[in-house]
Amino acid sequence: MLLDRLAEHQQDKSLNRPFPTLLRSDLQTLQVNLGYRCNQSCSHCHVDAGPWRTEMMSANHVALIPQVLKHLHLGVLDLTGGAPELHPQFRHLVASARALGTQVIDRCNLTILSEPEQEDLAEFLAAHQVRVVASLPCTEEDRVDRQRGRGVFERSVDGLRKLNALGYGDPSSGLTLDLVFNPGGASLPPSQSQLEQHYRETLLQDYGIHFNHLLTITNMAIERFAKDLERRGELESYRQLLRDSFSSNNLEAVMCRSLLSVNWQGRLFDCDFNQQLGLSCGGQVKTLEDLLMIEVDQLQQQPIAVGEHCFGCTAGHGSSCGGALN
């Protein structure tokens, strides 16, 4: 009985544990969600993107992005969506950012490379030395198609081969191709280094595909994935798993400390997950326009909005847009 009460006490402490306070360090990355339109509708998508979504960033807001990059001397522009490539100004924005010397990341679902009017997209990305971060949740066709849609694995392999043919994945080419793993359900990603070795061997042996790095990213219990977990009765147990797996070692490396997220309306958030939950940045800086009125050091030591979902970034090996944290 005593052991049972102790176990219950420990669980209550875990359930009530607030997420630690976080402050921003040096801002390095502007992550921009260009809109929710996508040619896929993945089961783990935390933005509920799909072909039916119409939200897209206005041309006026897109035009502000290079100005912000230059004014704040930011080194990285991270483009996401939806499928960011479907935005009409995507290519112009990429070219403008690269002309400033800014590294551009394209969070690519791979199947977009074979969509109508996108057949030359891979060549465009290579010509502008865009870093491609491509979704491939596992190396098994059936599992990928269950998570991302029928035929997605085959089209993803075709996309990877097209990128490889342009030099992506070859360390000597300067063209970086990173892959992204997401668990198929309510579990944490395994060791990133061990899984990367499996990906490398399997994709090379079975499909002749090369890549640079594998990034493991924890699924966030937000939007579509949260609703799916709730239907299966797994939402609370998954949240508890994230709480119980919290590691303070990950706090220094979480992406929100060096990143600002911009939604399709030009509003600012501390990360892409806060964006989906409507948790705005603290302080007076709320929009892209506001960023043109300040200096970058004014953003340092600003408090970051945190909540229950933040345990997803600090659970186990940790998780961010750049993969595992330790």
GIPE-V503492 format. One record per run of one state. SS is the DSSP state (2 for helix, 1 for strand, 0 for the rest). FROM is the first residue (numbers start at 1). TO is the last residue. Records with the same first field share a line. If there is no record, write none. Layout:
SS=FROM-TO ; FROM-TO
This chain:
0=1-1 ; 17-22 ; 24-28 ; 34-34 ; 36-36 ; 38-49 ; 51-55 ; 57-58 ; 73-75 ; 81-83 ; 87-89 ; 100-102 ; 109-110 ; 115-120 ; 128-130 ; 136-140 ; 149-151 ; 166-176 ; 183-191 ; 208-212 ; 218-222 ; 232-234 ; 245-245 ; 247-247 ; 254-254 ; 258-258 ; 263-266 ; 270-271 ; 278-279 ; 281-286 ; 292-295 ; 300-302 ; 304-307 ; 316-319 ; 321-322 ; 324-326
2=2-16 ; 59-72 ; 84-86 ; 90-99 ; 111-114 ; 121-127 ; 141-148 ; 152-165 ; 192-207 ; 223-231 ; 235-244 ; 248-253 ; 255-257 ; 272-277 ; 288-291 ; 296-299 ; 308-314
1=23-23 ; 29-33 ; 35-35 ; 37-37 ; 50-50 ; 56-56 ; 76-80 ; 103-108 ; 131-135 ; 177-182 ; 213-217 ; 246-246 ; 259-262 ; 267-269 ; 280-280 ; 287-287 ; 303-303 ; 315-315 ; 320-320 ; 323-323
